[in-house]
Amino acid sequence: MLVTFIGTDRVETAINAAQVTFVSAVTTGTRIRFGEGRSVTVTEPLAEVVEALNRTLRAPQE
C-alpha cells in the first residue's frame, strides 16, 4: 500500500509502507529509510508519518 507525503523539495512522494525499515526525526522533518541504503526526507512530523504508515499497514488488503 502506498502512502503519500510531501518531500523537503515540496514534491509529493509516494512510498510503499511495507518496505519501510526505519523512521527518524530530523531538523527538516522526518527521514524514512528503506532497504539497501535508500531514504527520503519528508516535511511531515514523525508522529504523523508513523500514524499514516500504521494506518496503511492495518488496512484490509483487497
ABEGO torsion letter per residue (X at the ends): XBBBBBBAAGBBBBBBAAABABBBBBAAEBBBBBBGGBBBBBABBAAAAAAAAAAAAABBBX
